[in-house]
Amino acid sequence: MPNYTAVTKHITLPDGRQISIETGKLAKFADGAVVVRLGDAMLLATVVSQPSARGDVDFLPLSVDYQEKFGGAGNIPGSFQRREGRLSDYEILVCRIVDRILRPMFPKDYHYEVQVMITLISADKTVQPDALAALAASAALSISDIPFAGPISEVRVARIDGKLQINPLTADIARADIDLIVGATADSVAMVEGEMNEVSEEEMVEAIAFAHEAIKEQVRVQLELAAEVEKSHVKREYPKYEENDDLKKRIQEGVYEQAYKVAHSGNPSKAGRKEGFGAIKKSLTEKLLEEQPELDMKMFGRYYSSAEKKAIRDMMIKERTRLDGRQLTEIRPIWSEVNYLPGAHGSALFTRGETQSLTTVALGTKLDEQIIDTAMTSGYSKFMLHYNFPAFSTGEVKPNRGPGRREIGHGNLAQRSLKKVMPSDDENPYTVRIVSDILESNGSSSMATVCAGSMALMDAGIPVRAAVSGIAMGLVQDKETGEYAVLSDILGDEDHLGDMDFKVTGTEKGIVACQMDIKIQGLSAEIMTAALHQAREGRLHILREMAKTISQPAAELKPHTPRSHKMLIDKEFIGAVIGPGGKVIQQIQKDTNATVIIEEKDEKGHVSIYASNQEDMQAAISRIQAIAAVPEVGATYKGKVRSIQPYGAFVEIMPGKDGLLHISEVSHERLAALEGVLEVGQEIDVKLLDIDKKTGKYRLSRKVLLPKPERAADSNGAA
């Protein structure tokens, strides 16, 4: 008999499919564990929180990990070790969308380490597991005794053939013109991320609202599940912040007016503002320490940050100006340059305020495509974007340990944005890699990456369909009065103290990608719509500034960019071009310095040729044409005698194509033998008379190309 008691609840999706949430069967040592299932897709989510906190920690040490088990999909990893290793970029992106909605749901004074682990233990090719990950994590937290202000959930909303759908089938997502992951509580939307095909602001808000209705049902079912799990009824106790109302009031009075004044000074320099606020904190710290040598510095820091934050936020709402003196809708000064790096195939330097991206484009062959090997998918990608955020960009010293989760997430947002305007494979034969190196950062370096990437692609001569720009929007809202200020092109400080970070990218026609994190509950559709429209005006302004530098793809590729050529050959000649063991194609590449790639598709041989100059390109084309060309009846060829037989000679008219030149077709004279007439290796002109329909053999003639001899005159003098 099983030694467990399972509790299961069901959620019915709008299309009738059911999601089940089960607890009590697996991973019972965890503080909370559930299995979420849709179709054959199953996710195990576990949560554990340490029973004590380290004394030096004054934040929430939350880690979220999502991993897909290859065995659950019936696959073996393609790595050398043949086992799951470090998380793939896709798995990291799922970690991020779950982390971003969970993190604000914990009490601010809860500093106990929390680990959320979500594992895809069974895969279903028709189900996208990223839309279920946050639901599983939230359900595990909801049935635990860990303090948590949920439940929350996330769903995918996609518009397919004009109709909005929740968690659609994988095969249908390819047709979607809106594809969003939306996260929310029962009361308000908290997270949005996804891509679109140049849609309007109203269409995006409609999709978000549609997703929220589905989330409300998922939250309700989680509450029902928690009600049946005894452990969740009483949340664990932990030491709350100690409060000192007198100290709090003293700090508020000593900080507010001075911080308000510094915030309103409009200093455009990040360093200058930091110095101004730092002077206030230093002065107040020295004064209070003189009065109270035993001052609790953690408590002081908490109260000081709160007072400073309130002063800055109040200033923005009341004065309708920003920390750097800008108006709410004003974009920082922009300057840009293309072709900055002569060795790159395309490059752009984009600077907006104190944020700067140096971006390169490299064009490669099909051999440079990225190999994709995950539990759910395998294949190749010919478009990559990598984002780097070195410590010097913020004036800090940190070890360089390669890209972290933030870099992966920011790069993905930029890649999604630019992918929407990339040409088709027929228009662009290259594998494209974009690299954005952030050189300065004070607000929205990911959006600078989008702008710089768009310009670098045009500089490289890639025929993109349109230019793309991006902007980060912020929000400051007074909870008591409801007054708010929407901020265009936010600074790093405004992101930190604000209530929203809403990144929107798009072309002149509409939105192509977005990423939104909301730090407050109850954000109305009205404010969201206002922010999107304000973002549109900002995006268009940035596009106009970009167009001053470059507005169309370059007409010519850079001189050092590899040239490309595509050609089709009959399927039967693929083997001849490749040769035994690849000998022929390797020799072609060695002789011409070109790269030749052959694929069999649609019963044809698709040949891609890449070369650094036109001479090498033409040499490779000619070699392949010589092998794969189909002889035409009636055409004349310069052939080489390969062998001589008593009945005729075999002549090679094309590489690998020999025809019989019968002894009767060598000359107008009647020949008894070919000795002395033809020699092996001799080049002669021949005409292709016929191709045998059954055998495919070629019948040649030399005689028809020779002038006919004159007939001798008869004895009467008549010709």
C-alpha positions in Angstrom: 0.0 0.0 0.0 1.3 3.5 -0.8 2.5 5.5 2.2 1.2 8.8 0.9 -2.1 10.7 0.5 -2.2 12.7 -2.7 -4.4 15.8 -3.2 -5.2 16.8 -6.8 -7.0 19.8 -8.3 -7.8 20.5 -11.9 -7.9 23.7 -14.1 -9.9 23.6 -17.3 -8.4 25.7 -20.1 -10.7 27.6 -22.5 -10.2 24.9 -25.2 -11.3 22.1 -22.8 -7.8 20.7 -22.0 -7.2 20.1 -18.3 -4.2 21.0 -16.1 -3.8 18.9 -13.0 -1.9 19.9 -9.8 -1.0 17.1 -7.5 0.8 17.1 -4.2 1.6 14.6 -1.5 3.1 11.9 -3.8 6.6 13.1 -4.7 9.5 14.9 -2.8 7.9 14.9 0.6 11.0 16.2 2.4 10.6 19.6 0.6 8.7 22.4 2.3 6.3 22.2 -0.7 6.2 20.0 -3.8 3.7 19.6 -6.6 3.4 18.0 -10.0 1.7 20.0 -12.7 0.5 18.1 -15.7 -0.9 19.2 -19.1 -1.2 16.4 -21.7 1.9 14.3 -21.2 4.0 17.3 -20.0 4.8 17.0 -16.3 6.7 19.5 -14.1 7.9 18.8 -10.6 8.2 22.0 -8.5 9.8 21.9 -5.1 10.5 24.8 -2.6 12.7 24.7 0.4 13.6 27.6 2.8 16.3 27.6 5.3 15.1 27.6 9.0 17.5 30.4 9.9 19.1 33.4 8.2 22.7 34.5 8.1 23.3 37.5 10.3 24.9 39.6 7.5 22.0 39.2 5.0 19.5 42.0 4.6 17.8 40.8 1.4 15.9 37.8 0.1 18.4 35.1 -1.1 16.0 33.6 -3.6 17.2 31.2 -6.3 15.0 29.8 -9.0 16.2 26.9 -11.2 14.3 25.3 -14.1 15.8 22.3 -15.8 14.5 19.9 -18.5 15.4 16.2 -18.2 16.3 14.7 -21.6 15.0 11.3 -20.4 11.5 12.8 -19.9 11.5 13.5 -23.6 13.0 10.2 -24.6 16.2 11.8 -25.7 19.9 11.5 -24.8 21.9 14.7 -24.4 24.2 15.5 -27.3 27.1 16.6 -25.0 30.3 14.7 -24.6 29.3 13.6 -21.1 25.8 12.5 -22.3 24.2 14.0 -19.2 22.5 17.2 -18.3 25.0 20.0 -17.6 24.8 23.7 -17.1 21.4 25.3 -17.9 20.8 26.2 -21.5 19.9 29.7 -22.5 16.2 28.6 -22.8 16.2 27.2 -19.3 17.8 30.3 -17.9 15.1 32.4 -19.6 12.4 30.3 -17.9 14.1 30.8 -14.6 14.0 34.5 -15.1 10.3 34.8 -16.0 9.5 32.8 -12.8 11.9 34.7 -10.6 10.7 38.1 -11.7 7.1 37.4 -10.6 7.9 35.4 -7.4 10.5 37.7 -5.9 8.1 40.7 -5.1 5.7 38.2 -3.4 7.8 37.5 -0.4 7.8 39.8 2.7 10.5 42.5 2.5 11.8 41.5 5.9 12.0 37.8 5.0 15.8 37.1 4.6 15.8 33.3 4.8 17.3 31.5 1.8 14.7 30.1 -0.5 15.3 27.7 -3.4 12.7 27.0 -6.0 13.4 24.1 -8.3 11.2 23.3 -11.3 12.0 20.2 -13.3 10.5 19.0 -16.6 10.2 15.3 -15.8 8.0 14.4 -18.8 7.8 16.2 -22.1 5.0 16.6 -24.6 5.8 18.0 -28.0 2.5 19.8 -28.2 2.9 21.6 -24.8 5.2 24.5 -24.1 6.4 24.0 -20.5 7.5 27.6 -19.9 3.8 28.6 -19.6 3.4 26.1 -16.7 6.6 26.7 -14.7 5.4 29.7 -12.6 2.1 27.9 -11.9 4.0 25.0 -10.5 6.3 27.1 -8.4 3.4 29.2 -7.0 1.4 26.0 -6.1 4.4 24.6 -4.3 4.9 27.8 -2.3 1.2 28.0 -1.6 1.0 24.6 0.1 4.1 25.3 2.1 4.5 27.2 5.4 6.9 29.7 3.7 5.5 33.3 3.9 4.3 34.1 0.4 1.8 36.7 -0.8 0.5 34.6 -3.6 -0.8 32.6 -5.3 0.3 33.9 -8.7 0.4 32.3 -12.1 1.6 32.8 -15.7 0.1 31.8 -19.0 1.0 32.1 -22.6 -1.5 34.2 -24.6 -1.1 34.0 -28.4 -3.2 35.5 -31.2 -3.5 32.8 -33.9 -5.5 33.4 -37.0 -7.0 36.4 -35.4 -8.1 34.7 -32.2 -6.6 34.9 -28.7 -5.7 31.6 -27.1 -4.4 30.5 -23.8 -1.4 28.0 -23.7 -1.9 27.0 -27.4 -0.4 23.9 -29.0 3.2 24.2 -29.9 2.6 23.8 -33.6 0.1 26.7 -33.7 2.4 29.2 -32.0 4.4 29.5 -35.2 1.4 31.3 -36.8 0.9 33.7 -33.9 1.2 37.4 -34.5 1.1 38.0 -30.7 3.0 35.6 -28.3 3.2 36.7 -24.7 3.9 35.2 -21.3 1.8 37.1 -18.8 2.1 36.7 -15.0 -0.3 38.1 -12.4 -2.0 37.7 -9.1 -5.8 37.6 -8.9 -5.8 41.4 -8.6 -3.2 42.7 -11.0 -0.7 42.0 -13.8 2.9 41.8 -12.6 5.0 40.5 -15.5 4.8 40.5 -19.3 7.3 39.2 -21.8 7.0 38.3 -25.4 7.1 39.2 -29.1 4.6 40.5 -31.7 4.4 41.3 -35.4 4.2 45.1 -35.3 0.9 45.3 -33.4 -0.8 48.3 -31.8 -0.8 49.3 -28.2 -4.5 48.5 -27.9 -4.1 45.0 -29.3 -1.3 44.3 -26.7 -3.4 45.5 -23.8 -6.3 43.4 -25.0 -4.1 40.3 -25.0 -2.8 41.0 -21.5 -6.3 41.4 -20.2 -7.4 38.1 -21.8 -4.5 36.3 -20.2 -5.4 37.8 -16.8 -8.8 36.3 -16.8 -7.3 32.8 -17.2 -4.8 33.5 -14.4 -7.6 34.4 -12.0 -9.0 30.9 -12.4 -5.6 29.3 -11.8 -5.1 31.3 -8.7 -8.5 30.2 -7.4 -7.7 26.5 -7.9 -4.4 27.0 -6.0 -6.2 28.5 -3.1 -8.5 25.4 -3.0 -5.4 23.1 -3.1 -3.8 25.0 -0.2 -6.9 24.8 1.8 -6.7 21.0 1.8 -3.0 20.9 2.8 -2.6 21.3 6.5 1.0 22.6 6.3 -0.1 25.7 4.5 -2.6 26.8 7.1 0.0 28.5 9.4 3.0 30.2 7.9 6.2 30.0 9.8 7.2 32.7 12.2 10.4 34.6 11.7 11.9 37.7 13.4 10.4 40.9 11.9 12.2 44.2 11.5 12.6 46.0 14.8 11.0 49.4 14.6 12.0 52.7 16.2 9.4 55.3 15.5 11.5 58.1 17.0 14.5 57.3 14.8 12.3 56.9 11.8 10.8 60.3 12.3 14.2 61.9 13.0 15.6 60.5 9.8 12.6 61.5 7.8 12.8 65.1 9.0 16.6 65.2 8.4 16.5 63.7 4.9 13.3 64.6 3.1 13.7 68.3 2.4 17.4 68.0 1.5 16.9 65.0 -0.7 13.9 66.7 -2.4 16.1 69.6 -3.2 18.9 67.5 -4.6 16.4 65.5 -6.7 14.9 68.8 -8.0 18.2 70.3 -8.9 18.2 68.4 -12.2 21.8 67.4 -12.2 22.4 65.5 -15.5 25.4 63.6 -14.1 24.9 60.3 -12.3 28.1 60.9 -10.3 27.0 64.4 -9.4 23.6 63.2 -8.1 25.3 60.4 -6.2 27.7 62.9 -4.6 24.7 65.1 -3.6 22.7 62.4 -1.9 25.9 60.9 -0.4 26.7 64.2 1.3 23.2 64.2 3.0 23.6 60.7 4.2 27.2 61.3 5.5 26.1 64.4 7.4 23.1 62.8 9.0 25.1 59.6 9.9 27.8 61.6 11.6 25.2 63.7 13.5 23.2 60.7 14.8 26.4 58.7 15.7 27.6 61.6 17.7 24.2 61.6 19.6 23.8 57.8 19.6 27.1 55.9 19.5 25.2 52.6 19.6 23.1 53.5 16.5 21.7 50.4 14.7 23.2 51.0 11.2 21.0 48.5 9.5 17.9 50.2 10.9 19.4 53.6 9.9 20.1 52.4 6.4 16.6 51.1 6.0 14.9 54.3 7.2 17.3 56.5 5.3 16.6 54.7 2.0 12.9 54.9 2.6 13.0 58.6 3.3 15.2 59.4 0.3 13.1 57.3 -2.0 9.9 59.1 -0.8 11.4 62.5 -1.4 12.5 61.6 -5.0 9.2 60.0 -5.8 7.2 62.9 -4.4 9.3 65.4 -6.4 8.6 63.6 -9.6 4.9 63.5 -9.1 4.5 67.1 -7.8 7.1 68.8 -10.0 6.6 66.6 -13.1 10.4 66.6 -13.7 13.1 64.0 -13.4 16.3 63.5 -11.4 18.4 64.7 -14.4 16.1 67.7 -15.0 14.2 66.2 -18.0 10.5 66.4 -18.5 8.5 63.2 -18.0 8.4 62.4 -21.7 11.8 63.7 -22.6 14.4 61.4 -24.2 18.0 61.8 -23.3 20.4 63.2 -26.0 21.3 60.6 -28.6 24.3 60.4 -30.9 25.4 57.4 -33.0 27.9 56.3 -35.6 28.1 53.4 -38.0 31.1 51.7 -39.6 33.1 52.5 -36.5 35.0 49.3 -36.5 36.7 48.7 -40.0 37.3 45.0 -39.3 33.7 44.1 -38.6 31.2 43.3 -41.3 28.9 45.8 -39.7 29.2 48.0 -36.6 27.4 50.8 -34.7 28.0 52.9 -31.7 24.8 54.1 -30.0 24.8 56.5 -27.1 21.7 57.7 -25.3 22.5 59.9 -22.2 25.0 57.9 -20.1 24.2 54.5 -21.8 26.4 53.3 -24.6 26.5 50.2 -26.7 29.2 49.2 -29.2 27.7 46.5 -31.4 29.2 44.4 -34.2 27.7 42.2 -36.9 29.6 39.2 -38.2 28.3 37.3 -41.3 29.2 33.6 -41.6 28.3 30.6 -43.6 25.9 27.8 -42.8 28.8 26.0 -41.1 28.6 28.8 -38.4 25.0 28.1 -37.4 24.4 27.5 -33.7 23.6 23.9 -32.7 20.4 23.7 -30.6 20.2 20.6 -28.4 17.6 20.7 -25.7 15.2 18.1 -24.3 12.3 19.6 -26.3 14.0 20.8 -29.5 17.1 20.2 -31.6 18.3 21.9 -34.8 20.2 24.9 -35.9 19.9 28.7 -35.6 21.4 31.1 -38.1 20.6 34.3 -36.1 22.3 35.0 -32.8 22.6 38.1 -30.5 25.0 38.2 -27.5 24.9 40.9 -24.9 27.9 41.7 -22.6 27.8 43.8 -19.5 31.4 44.4 -18.2 31.8 45.9 -14.8 33.6 49.0 -16.0 30.3 50.1 -17.7 29.1 51.1 -14.2 32.5 52.1 -12.9 32.8 48.9 -10.8 35.4 46.2 -10.3 34.2 42.6 -10.7 35.7 39.4 -12.0 34.8 38.5 -15.5 33.0 35.1 -15.3 31.1 35.1 -18.6 27.5 35.9 -19.2 25.1 35.7 -16.3 21.3 35.3 -16.2 20.8 39.1 -16.7 23.0 39.1 -19.8 21.1 36.1 -21.2 17.8 37.8 -20.6 18.7 41.2 -22.0 20.3 39.6 -25.1 17.1 37.5 -25.7 14.9 40.6 -25.6 17.1 42.3 -28.1 17.3 39.2 -30.3 13.5 38.8 -30.3 13.1 42.4 -31.3 15.5 42.3 -34.3 14.4 38.8 -35.4 11.1 40.3 -36.4 12.7 42.4 -39.2 15.3 40.0 -40.4 15.0 38.9 -44.1 14.0 35.4 -45.2 16.6 32.7 -45.8 16.2 33.3 -49.5 17.0 37.0 -49.1 19.8 36.4 -46.6 22.2 33.4 -47.0 24.4 34.3 -44.1 24.5 33.1 -40.5 24.3 36.4 -38.5 25.9 37.0 -35.1 25.3 40.4 -33.3 27.4 41.2 -30.3 26.5 44.2 -28.1 29.2 45.3 -25.6 27.9 47.8 -23.1 30.5 50.5 -22.5 28.5 52.8 -20.2 25.3 52.0 -18.4 22.8 54.2 -16.7 19.4 53.0 -17.7 18.2 50.5 -20.3 21.3 49.1 -21.9 19.1 46.4 -23.5 17.2 49.0 -25.4 20.5 50.6 -26.5 21.4 47.1 -27.8 18.2 47.0 -29.9 19.0 50.4 -31.5 22.7 49.7 -32.0 21.9 46.2 -33.4 19.4 47.6 -35.9 21.9 50.1 -37.1 24.8 47.6 -37.3 22.6 45.2 -39.4 21.9 48.0 -41.9 25.6 49.0 -41.9 26.4 45.4 -42.8 24.1 45.5 -45.8 21.6 43.0 -44.4 18.2 43.8 -46.0 16.2 44.2 -42.8 12.5 45.1 -43.4 12.6 48.1 -41.1 14.6 49.8 -38.3 13.8 48.9 -34.7 14.2 51.1 -31.6 13.5 50.4 -28.0 12.7 52.4 -24.9 12.3 51.7 -21.2 9.4 53.2 -19.4 9.0 53.8 -15.7 6.2 54.6 -13.3 6.0 56.4 -9.9 2.5 56.2 -8.3 1.3 57.6 -4.9 -0.6 54.8 -3.2 -2.7 57.2 -1.1 -3.7 59.8 -3.7 -3.5 57.7 -6.8 -1.4 60.3 -8.6 1.2 59.0 -10.9 3.9 59.9 -13.4 4.9 57.8 -16.3 8.6 58.2 -17.2 10.1 57.8 -20.6 13.7 56.5 -21.1 14.3 55.8 -17.4 17.6 56.2 -15.6 19.1 53.4 -13.5 18.1 55.3 -10.3 14.5 55.7 -11.6 14.3 52.0 -12.3 15.4 51.2 -8.7 13.0 53.5 -7.0 10.1 53.3 -9.4 7.1 51.0 -9.6 7.5 49.6 -13.1 10.2 48.7 -15.7 8.4 48.4 -19.0 10.7 47.9 -22.0 9.0 48.2 -25.4 10.6 47.8 -28.8 9.1 48.3 -32.2 9.2 49.7 -35.8 7.4 52.7 -37.1 4.4 50.4 -37.7 4.0 48.8 -34.3 5.4 46.8 -31.3 7.6 43.8 -31.9 8.7 42.8 -28.4 8.2 43.8 -24.7 9.3 43.0 -21.2 7.5 44.4 -18.2 8.0 44.0 -14.5 5.5 45.8 -12.1 6.5 46.2 -8.5 3.1 47.3 -7.2 -0.3 45.7 -7.1 -3.3 47.2 -8.8 -1.8 48.7 -12.0 -4.8 49.7 -14.1 -5.2 49.1 -17.8 -5.5 52.9 -18.1 -2.0 53.5 -16.8 -0.6 50.6 -18.9 -2.2 52.0 -22.0 -0.9 55.5 -21.2 2.6 54.1 -20.7 2.4 52.2 -24.1 1.3 55.3 -26.0 4.0 57.4 -24.3 6.5 54.7 -25.2 5.4 54.9 -28.8 6.2 58.6 -29.0 9.6 57.9 -27.5 10.3 55.0 -29.9 9.4 57.1 -32.9 11.7 59.9 -31.7 14.6 57.5 -31.3 13.9 56.1 -34.8 14.2 59.6 -36.2 17.5 60.1 -34.4 18.8 56.8 -35.7 17.8 57.7 -39.2 20.1 60.8 -39.1 23.0 58.3 -39.1 21.6 55.5 -41.2 18.1 54.9 -42.6 18.5 52.1 -45.2 20.6 49.0 -45.4 23.9 49.6 -47.1 23.7 48.9 -50.9 27.0 47.1 -50.9 28.6 44.6 -48.5 31.9 45.6 -46.9 34.9 44.6 -49.1 36.0 42.0 -46.6 32.5 40.4 -46.2 32.4 37.0 -47.7 30.3 36.9 -50.9 27.6 34.3 -51.3 26.0 32.5 -54.2 23.2 29.9 -54.3 22.6 27.5 -57.1 20.4 24.4 -57.7 21.7 21.2 -59.2 19.8 18.0 -60.0 19.7 15.5 -57.1 21.6 12.9 -59.1 24.7 15.1 -59.2 25.0 15.7 -55.4 27.2 12.6 -55.1 29.4 13.7 -58.0 30.0 17.1 -56.6 30.9 15.7 -53.1 32.9 12.8 -54.5 34.0 9.7 -52.7 34.7 10.5 -49.1 34.2 14.2 -49.9 37.3 14.2 -52.1 35.9 16.3 -55.0 34.3 19.1 -52.9 37.4 19.3 -50.7 39.5 19.7 -53.8 37.2 22.4 -55.2 37.5 24.3 -51.9 41.2 23.9 -51.8 41.7 25.1 -55.4 39.3 28.1 -55.2 39.6 29.2 -51.6 35.8 29.1 -51.4 33.5 27.4 -49.0 31.0 25.1 -50.6 28.0 23.6 -48.8 25.4 21.2 -50.3 22.0 20.2 -48.9 19.4 18.0 -50.3 15.9 19.6 -50.1 12.8 19.2 -52.2 14.5 16.6 -54.5 17.2 19.1 -55.5 20.7 19.9 -54.5 20.9 23.3 -52.9 24.5 24.6 -53.2 25.7 27.6 -51.2 29.1 29.1 -52.1 30.9 31.6 -50.0 34.1 33.4 -51.2 36.1 36.5 -50.2 36.3 37.7 -53.8 34.5 37.4 -57.1 37.3 35.5 -58.9 37.3 32.7 -56.3 33.5 32.7 -56.4 33.4 32.3 -60.2 36.0 29.6 -60.1 34.0 27.5 -57.6 30.8 28.1 -59.6 32.4 27.0 -62.8 33.8 23.8 -61.3 30.4 22.8 -59.9 28.6 23.7 -63.1 31.0 21.6 -65.0 30.2 18.6 -62.8 26.4 19.1 -62.4 25.5 20.5 -65.8 23.2 18.3 -67.9 24.5 17.7 -71.5 22.1 19.0 -74.2 21.4 17.1 -77.4 22.7 19.1 -80.4 25.3 21.0 -78.3 29.0 21.0 -79.1 31.6 20.2 -76.5 35.4 20.1 -76.3 36.0 16.6 -75.1 39.0 14.6 -74.0 39.7 11.1 -75.3 39.7 8.8 -72.4 40.1 5.4 -74.0 40.2 3.8 -77.5 38.4 0.6 -78.4 38.2 -1.3 -81.7 34.6 0.1 -82.2 35.3 3.7 -81.2 36.5 6.1 -78.5 35.1 7.1 -75.2 35.3 10.9 -74.9 34.7 12.9 -71.7 32.5 15.9 -72.6 32.0 17.0 -68.9 33.6 15.9 -65.7 32.3 12.4 -65.0 30.3 12.3 -68.3 31.7 10.1 -71.1 30.1 9.4 -74.4 30.8 6.9 -77.2 32.3 8.3 -80.3 31.7 5.4 -82.7 34.4 4.7 -85.3 31.9 5.6 -88.0 31.4 9.1 -86.5 35.1 10.0 -86.3 35.6 10.9 -89.9 33.8 11.1 -93.3 36.3 8.5 -94.4 35.7 4.8 -93.7 38.2 3.9 -91.0 39.4 0.3 -90.2 40.9 1.4 -86.9 41.6 4.5 -84.8 45.3 4.0 -84.4 47.1 7.1 -85.8 43.8 9.0 -85.9 43.0 9.6 -82.2 45.2 9.4 -79.1 44.3 9.1 -75.4 44.3 12.5 -73.8 43.7 14.3 -77.1 41.1 17.1 -77.0 38.6 17.1 -79.9 35.3 18.9 -80.6 32.3 16.6 -80.6 28.6 17.0 -80.9 26.0 15.2 -78.8 23.7 13.4 -81.2 21.4 11.6 -78.8 20.9 10.4 -75.2 19.6 6.8 -74.9 16.3 7.0 -73.0 16.8 3.6 -71.4 20.5 3.6 -70.5 21.2 7.4 -70.4 24.3 6.8 -72.6 25.6 9.6 -74.8 26.1 9.2 -78.6 28.7 11.6 -80.0 29.9 12.6 -83.4 33.0 14.3 -84.6 32.2 13.8 -88.3 29.3 16.2 -88.4 31.6 19.1 -87.3 34.1 18.4 -90.1 33.7 19.8 -93.6 32.4 17.2 -96.1 35.0 16.2 -98.7 34.3 17.2 -102.4 33.2 14.4 -104.6 35.7 13.5 -107.4 34.7 14.5 -111.0 33.5 11.6 -113.3 35.1 10.8 -116.6 32.6 13.0 -118.5 33.6 16.0 -116.4 30.4 16.1 -114.4 30.6 16.6 -110.7 
